Amino acid sequence: KGTHVESGGMEDLALKRGLKSVPLSHSDVDVFNNIILLTDSYKVTDHKQYPPNTEVVYSYFECRGGLYEEVCFFGLQYILKRYLVGQVVTEAKIAEAEQYFRVHFDHEHWPQDQGLFNRDGWQYILEEHGGRLPISIKACPEGTVVPWRNVLFTMENTDTNCYWLTTYLETLLVQVWYPTTVCTQSREMKKIIQKYLRETGCEDVIETGAVLYKLHDFGFRGCSSVESAAIGGTAHLVNFLGTDTMAALVLTKEFYSDDRAGFSIPASEHSTMTAWGRDRELDAMRNMLEQYPKGLVAVVSDSYDIFNACEQYWGTDLKDMIEQRDGTLVVRPDSGELPGIVLQVLETLELKFGSIETNSGHRRLPSYIRVIQGDGIDINTLDSTLRAMKKAGWAADNLAFGSGGALLQKLHRDTERCCFKASFVKIAGEGKDIGKEPVTDSGKRSKKGKLTLELRDGQWVTMEEGRGDVMTDIMREVFRDGELLVDDTFQAVRERSEGLIPQNTIPENPADRSDLDPFGSNIIMMTDSYKVTHHRQYPPGTTQIYSYFESRGGDYEETCFFGLQYFLKKYLVGPVVTPRKIDLAEQYLRIHFLDSQQMFESLFNRQGWEYIVNQKGGCLPIIIKAVPEGTVLKTRNVLFTMENTDPECFWLTNYLESLLVQVWYPMTVCTISRAQKRLIMQYLGETGCLEKEAMESGTHLFKLHDFGFRGVSSVESAATGGAGHLVNFLGSDTMAALILCKEYYREEEVAGYSIPASEHSTMTSWGRTGECDAMKNMLEKYPKGIVACVSDSYDVFQACKEYWGTAHKELIEKREGFLVVRPDSGE
């Protein structure tokens, strides 16, 4: 929030800060670009766990249930292009990964023998395949809407020496759950909006396409990372055209060949309005109408009194100006209880501006004034608000919605119960259908055999056990041996989501992109797009903006502050503004503000960015003061502040807000992890498990292990969240977090550790009758140290009693180390 504005002459503090001496930025480099490290670390050990002579492992991805019965599949092409296409294995990456794993599996109290890392396997891929991944992926065409519990994509190795590679890549590819879930939920919200538009006599909004602007993406700052904002924001754009998440524009252009995917309008925020002061709020509102005399413009109006703003300022003082303006004013309340606040605002505006009756008898405000509700909007409040409007006699067209965290962040892998499972193996030339069937949860039964997705008698069906017809399989091969075979345009994805059949696209065979960071390289694009217009909204003579960040309450009374240093080093340090980046940003924004082309030259602050290049060498003239990271504070205390150091760049402070607010994510993960640690320590103490020896060995620091890589929304989010957890614990399978700790927090050795562990694919590949042998294999392959074995593939109670407790009991008791039994289902 902005708290202080200073007008008048202020000396250039940048000269005192020595900003030109800072090191170069990380922003152009993607440090998470090593495919060998983009996995759960336990998978590094899986190559030793499959049956002898395994040749092929075939796996699939599905949504096996959840909130929405129809799933709109989307996002795989991004992951393939960003991380898998081209030569992604090099000698340097193999060496880097080996060094990480050597330390990661070598804790001083329970070291593992070397040789866990499959260096020979990766060297084989480099030498025999030129560093390209020998796998085949078949996938449902993106944008296709399919009922849940159907296969969405399959993957298998194409070289029998690389049977272990299929499930090694699972962790990364499972992250397609995120864009698929965002796209699915956004589509459901669109269906609700269309329903109420029809029921309140606003069919014209659907027919003209204006419905595509009825749900605007406010989610950038509420996402867990820039990459997640880009992915989730793009998924929303499959269904709508309105967005302020500019990272999504980068993704659609770079990965889906569309530079016109989303649009926005000039809009104010509380900092630009409160900068005028309470007694000059009317002047601030008048300024908005004068600065943007045509087209749509949105103004937040609840800084002090939303009802006075609607009745007096908009409805009286500025009424003539609004009515005569060539365009539409959008009034934005940003507080109050739903749906009441929306109804009250509509009623107040109607008293001043009147209304027109639709053919269904519902009231519609004049075309020059509308309302947008952006506070507290999720799929449930969207529905209840529109329902209340209809009941009160209001047409749905009066209102647009903005949604942030609920649109892009408040969902998870189990929203649609997304999973990736092995279903077929070939061993010594013989194929075998495999699958898990845990007695503790029938809902986790996996599909078996090779799969096809078919449309039979108008119904989608997944055929199992090789019984399908490959000639009618909807899935198509999209990737083979490092090459992208299908390169969809974003328009094709959108058309499929509407039930249309797009023209087939031709693969472009793009070069390896994995060493590039398409989102982090341009700071001008790392914001909400409405902020691009804010330099014109502050009072004349403004020279300084000072803002702060806090945790103003929530589930935990104490906050452990962490993560700011990553954002500073990654995105802000060094000369991050260049003439080329200014040009690129202008190209994006010129299209993005399509409705405001007649005044674009004044919307985009090119002069301000060129000033930073010419006068500051491309370094950002700001100063940030922050609580030392790791400090624990009560909520409702300031955590960091930011202000401009050059009076010409007063607009820069809040321009950077969207990016820096994302520190909420590593900080919140760190805070939750710390609270869990306190609970664990409490019960260890209460049950007599805090002996001096245990504390000295640090075993308590391994009591909460990070399994989160596949369950987060992107690689970058896995890294920042995983690092937040490692502030409190030492156990982690999220390798991206180790990279972040090394690159951005100077962790010279390793921040977290792991152990060899099995997974369902390695256990079920032995078959149900071979489960006992699979368990024995785990003990023999890892004769020392800690080893974990998932034991519920079929019957966890039988496994504990007969296999571990009887057949292998003596082997376990004599083993130098201990066995960790893992159930993975049940209440």
Secondary structure in CASP SS format (residue, H / E / C, confidence):
PFRMAT SS
TARGET T0000
AUTHOR 0000-0000-0000
METHOD secondary structure of the structure
MODEL  1
K C 1.00
G E 1.00
T E 1.00
H E 1.00
V E 1.00
E E 1.00
S E 1.00
G C 1.00
G C 1.00
M C 1.00
E C 1.00
D C 1.00
L C 1.00
A H 1.00
L H 1.00
K H 1.00
R H 1.00
G C 1.00
L H 1.00
K H 1.00
S H 1.00
V C 1.00
P C 1.00
L C 1.00
S C 1.00
H C 1.00
S C 1.00
D C 1.00
V E 1.00
D C 1.00
V C 1.00
F C 1.00
N C 1.00
N C 1.00
I H 1.00
I H 1.00
L H 1.00
L C 1.00
T C 1.00
D E 1.00
S H 1.00
Y H 1.00
K H 1.00
V H 1.00
T H 1.00
D H 1.00
H H 1.00
K H 1.00
Q C 1.00
Y C 1.00
P C 1.00
P C 1.00
N C 1.00
T E 1.00
E E 1.00
V E 1.00
V E 1.00
Y E 1.00
S E 1.00
Y E 1.00
F E 1.00
E E 1.00
C E 1.00
R C 1.00
G C 1.00
G C 1.00
L C 1.00
Y C 1.00
E C 1.00
E E 1.00
V E 1.00
C E 1.00
F C 1.00
F C 1.00
G C 1.00
L H 1.00
Q H 1.00
Y H 1.00
I H 1.00
L H 1.00
K H 1.00
R H 1.00
Y H 1.00
L H 1.00
V C 1.00
G C 1.00
Q C 1.00
V C 1.00
V C 1.00
T C 1.00
E H 1.00
A H 1.00
K H 1.00
I H 1.00
A H 1.00
E H 1.00
A H 1.00
E H 1.00
Q H 1.00
Y H 1.00
F H 1.00
R H 1.00
V H 1.00
H H 1.00
F C 1.00
D C 1.00
H C 1.00
E C 1.00
H C 1.00
W C 1.00
P C 1.00
Q C 1.00
D C 1.00
Q C 1.00
G C 1.00
L C 1.00
F C 1.00
N C 1.00
R H 1.00
D H 1.00
G H 1.00
W H 1.00
Q H 1.00
Y H 1.00
I H 1.00
L H 1.00
E H 1.00
E H 1.00
H H 1.00
G C 1.00
G C 1.00
R C 1.00
L C 1.00
P C 1.00
I E 1.00
S E 1.00
I E 1.00
K E 1.00
A E 1.00
C C 1.00
P C 1.00
E C 1.00
G C 1.00
T C 1.00
V E 1.00
V E 1.00
P E 1.00
W C 1.00
R C 1.00
N C 1.00
V E 1.00
L E 1.00
F E 1.00
T E 1.00
M E 1.00
E E 1.00
N E 1.00
T C 1.00
D C 1.00
T H 1.00
N H 1.00
C H 1.00
Y C 1.00
W C 1.00
L H 1.00
T H 1.00
T H 1.00
Y H 1.00
L C 1.00
E H 1.00
T H 1.00
L H 1.00
L H 1.00
V H 1.00
Q H 1.00
V H 1.00
W H 1.00
Y H 1.00
P H 1.00
T H 1.00
T H 1.00
V H 1.00
C H 1.00
T H 1.00
Q H 1.00
S H 1.00
R H 1.00
E H 1.00
M H 1.00
K H 1.00
K H 1.00
I H 1.00
I H 1.00
Q H 1.00
K H 1.00
Y H 1.00
L H 1.00
R H 1.00
E H 1.00
T C 1.00
G C 1.00
C C 1.00
E H 1.00
D H 1.00
V H 1.00
I H 1.00
E H 1.00
T C 1.00
G C 1.00
A H 1.00
V H 1.00
L H 1.00
Y H 1.00
K C 1.00
L E 1.00
H E 1.00
D E 1.00
F C 1.00
G C 1.00
F C 1.00
R C 1.00
G C 1.00
C C 1.00
S C 1.00
S C 1.00
V H 1.00
E H 1.00
S H 1.00
A H 1.00
A H 1.00
I H 1.00
G H 1.00
G H 1.00
T H 1.00
A H 1.00
H H 1.00
L H 1.00
V C 1.00
N C 1.00
F C 1.00
L C 1.00
G E 1.00
T E 1.00
D C 1.00
T E 1.00
M H 1.00
A H 1.00
A H 1.00
L H 1.00
V H 1.00
L H 1.00
T H 1.00
K H 1.00
E H 1.00
F H 1.00
Y H 1.00
S C 1.00
D C 1.00
D C 1.00
R C 1.00
A C 1.00
G C 1.00
F E 1.00
S C 1.00
I C 1.00
P C 1.00
A E 1.00
S C 1.00
E C 1.00
H H 1.00
S H 1.00
T H 1.00
M H 1.00
T H 1.00
A C 1.00
W C 1.00
G C 1.00
R H 1.00
D H 1.00
R H 1.00
E H 1.00
L H 1.00
D H 1.00
A H 1.00
M H 1.00
R H 1.00
N H 1.00
M H 1.00
L H 1.00
E H 1.00
Q H 1.00
Y C 1.00
P C 1.00
K E 1.00
G E 1.00
L E 1.00
V E 1.00
A E 1.00
V E 1.00
V E 1.00
S C 1.00
D C 1.00
S C 1.00
Y C 1.00
D C 1.00
I H 1.00
F H 1.00
N H 1.00
A H 1.00
C H 1.00
E H 1.00
Q H 1.00
Y H 1.00
W H 1.00
G H 1.00
T H 1.00
D H 1.00
L C 1.00
K H 1.00
D H 1.00
M H 1.00
I H 1.00
E H 1.00
Q H 1.00
R C 1.00
D E 1.00
G E 1.00
T E 1.00
L E 1.00
V E 1.00
V E 1.00
R E 1.00
P C 1.00
D C 1.00
S C 1.00
G C 1.00
E C 1.00
L C 1.00
P C 1.00
G H 1.00
I H 1.00
V H 1.00
L H 1.00
Q H 1.00
V H 1.00
L H 1.00
E H 1.00
T H 1.00
L H 1.00
E H 1.00
L H 1.00
K H 1.00
F H 1.00
G C 1.00
S C 1.00
I E 1.00
E E 1.00
T C 1.00
N C 1.00
S C 1.00
G C 1.00
H C 1.00
R E 1.00
R E 1.00
L C 1.00
P C 1.00
S C 1.00
Y C 1.00
I E 1.00
R E 1.00
V E 1.00
I E 1.00
Q E 1.00
G C 1.00
D C 1.00
G C 1.00
I C 1.00
D C 1.00
I H 1.00
N H 1.00
T H 1.00
L H 1.00
D H 1.00
S H 1.00
T H 1.00
L H 1.00
R H 1.00
A H 1.00
M H 1.00
K H 1.00
K H 1.00
A C 1.00
G C 1.00
W E 1.00
A C 1.00
A H 1.00
D H 1.00
N H 1.00
L E 1.00
A E 1.00
F E 1.00
G E 1.00
S E 1.00
G C 1.00
G H 1.00
A H 1.00
L H 1.00
L H 1.00
Q C 1.00
K C 1.00
L C 1.00
H C 1.00
R H 1.00
D H 1.00
T H 1.00
E C 1.00
R C 1.00
C E 1.00
C E 1.00
F E 1.00
K E 1.00
A E 1.00
S E 1.00
F E 1.00
V E 1.00
K E 1.00
I E 1.00
A C 1.00
G C 1.00
E E 1.00
G E 1.00
K E 1.00
D E 1.00
I C 1.00
G C 1.00
K C 1.00
E C 1.00
P C 1.00
V C 1.00
T C 1.00
D C 1.00
S H 1.00
G H 1.00
K H 1.00
R C 1.00
S C 1.00
K C 1.00
K C 1.00
G C 1.00
K C 1.00
L C 1.00
T E 1.00
L E 1.00
E E 1.00
L E 1.00
R E 1.00
D C 1.00
G C 1.00
Q E 1.00
W E 1.00
V E 1.00
T E 1.00
M E 1.00
E C 1.00
E C 1.00
G C 1.00
R C 1.00
G C 1.00
D C 1.00
V H 1.00
M H 1.00
T H 1.00
D C 1.00
I C 1.00
M C 1.00
R E 1.00
E E 1.00
V E 1.00
F E 1.00
R E 1.00
D C 1.00
G C 1.00
E E 1.00
L E 1.00
L C 1.00
V C 1.00
D C 1.00
D C 1.00
T C 1.00
F H 1.00
Q H 1.00
A H 1.00
V H 1.00
R H 1.00
E H 1.00
R H 1.00
S H 1.00
E C 1.00
G C 1.00
L C 1.00
I C 1.00
P C 1.00
Q C 1.00
N C 1.00
T C 1.00
I C 1.00
P C 1.00
E C 1.00
N C 1.00
P C 1.00
A C 1.00
D C 1.00
R C 1.00
S C 1.00
D C 1.00
L E 1.00
D C 1.00
P C 1.00
F C 1.00
G C 1.00
S C 1.00
N C 1.00
I H 1.00
I H 1.00
M H 1.00
M C 1.00
T C 1.00
D E 1.00
S H 1.00
Y H 1.00
K H 1.00
V H 1.00
T H 1.00
H H 1.00
H H 1.00
R H 1.00
Q C 1.00
Y C 1.00
P C 1.00
P C 1.00
G C 1.00
T E 1.00
T E 1.00
Q E 1.00
I E 1.00
Y E 1.00
S E 1.00
Y E 1.00
F E 1.00
E E 1.00
S C 1.00
R C 1.00
G C 1.00
G C 1.00
D C 1.00
Y C 1.00
E C 1.00
E E 1.00
T E 1.00
C E 1.00
F C 1.00
F C 1.00
G C 1.00
L H 1.00
Q H 1.00
Y H 1.00
F H 1.00
L H 1.00
K H 1.00
K H 1.00
Y H 1.00
L H 1.00
V C 1.00
G C 1.00
P C 1.00
V C 1.00
V C 1.00
T C 1.00
P H 1.00
R H 1.00
K H 1.00
I H 1.00
D H 1.00
L H 1.00
A H 1.00
E H 1.00
Q H 1.00
Y H 1.00
L H 1.00
R H 1.00
I H 1.00
H H 1.00
F C 1.00
L H 1.00
D H 1.00
S H 1.00
Q H 1.00
Q H 1.00
M H 1.00
F H 1.00
E H 1.00
S H 1.00
L H 1.00
F C 1.00
N C 1.00
R H 1.00
Q H 1.00
G H 1.00
W H 1.00
E H 1.00
Y H 1.00
I H 1.00
V H 1.00
N H 1.00
Q H 1.00
K H 1.00
G C 1.00
G C 1.00
C C 1.00
L C 1.00
P C 1.00
I E 1.00
I E 1.00
I E 1.00
K E 1.00
A E 1.00
V C 1.00
P C 1.00
E C 1.00
G C 1.00
T C 1.00
V E 1.00
L E 1.00
K E 1.00
T C 1.00
R C 1.00
N C 1.00
V E 1.00
L E 1.00
F E 1.00
T E 1.00
M E 1.00
E E 1.00
N E 1.00
T C 1.00
D C 1.00
P H 1.00
E H 1.00
C H 1.00
F C 1.00
W C 1.00
L H 1.00
T H 1.00
N H 1.00
Y H 1.00
L C 1.00
E H 1.00
S H 1.00
L H 1.00
L H 1.00
V H 1.00
Q H 1.00
V H 1.00
W H 1.00
Y H 1.00
P H 1.00
M H 1.00
T H 1.00
V H 1.00
C H 1.00
T H 1.00
I H 1.00
S H 1.00
R H 1.00
A H 1.00
Q H 1.00
K H 1.00
R H 1.00
L H 1.00
I H 1.00
M H 1.00
Q H 1.00
Y H 1.00
L H 1.00
G H 1.00
E H 1.00
T C 1.00
G C 1.00
C C 1.00
L C 1.00
E C 1.00
K H 1.00
E H 1.00
A H 1.00
M H 1.00
E H 1.00
S H 1.00
G C 1.00
T H 1.00
H H 1.00
L H 1.00
F H 1.00
K C 1.00
L C 1.00
H C 1.00
D E 1.00
F C 1.00
G C 1.00
F H 1.00
R H 1.00
G H 1.00
V C 1.00
S C 1.00
S C 1.00
V H 1.00
E H 1.00
S H 1.00
A H 1.00
A H 1.00
T H 1.00
G H 1.00
G H 1.00
A H 1.00
G H 1.00
H H 1.00
L H 1.00
V C 1.00
N C 1.00
F C 1.00
L C 1.00
G E 1.00
S E 1.00
D C 1.00
T E 1.00
M H 1.00
A H 1.00
A H 1.00
L H 1.00
I H 1.00
L H 1.00
C H 1.00
K H 1.00
E H 1.00
Y H 1.00
Y H 1.00
R C 1.00
E C 1.00
E C 1.00
E C 1.00
V C 1.00
A C 1.00
G C 1.00
Y E 1.00
S C 1.00
I C 1.00
P C 1.00
A E 1.00
S C 1.00
E C 1.00
H H 1.00
S H 1.00
T H 1.00
M H 1.00
T H 1.00
S C 1.00
W C 1.00
G C 1.00
R H 1.00
T H 1.00
G H 1.00
E H 1.00
C H 1.00
D H 1.00
A H 1.00
M H 1.00
K H 1.00
N H 1.00
M H 1.00
L H 1.00
E H 1.00
K H 1.00
Y C 1.00
P C 1.00
K E 1.00
G E 1.00
I E 1.00
V E 1.00
A E 1.00
C E 1.00
V E 1.00
S C 1.00
D C 1.00
S C 1.00
Y C 1.00
D C 1.00
V H 1.00
F H 1.00
Q H 1.00
A H 1.00
C H 1.00
K H 1.00
E H 1.00
Y H 1.00
W H 1.00
G H 1.00
T H 1.00
A H 1.00
H C 1.00
K H 1.00
E H 1.00
L H 1.00
I H 1.00
E H 1.00
K H 1.00
R C 1.00
E E 1.00
G E 1.00
F E 1.00
L E 1.00
V E 1.00
V E 1.00
R E 1.00
P C 1.00
D C 1.00
S C 1.00
G C 1.00
E C 1.00
END
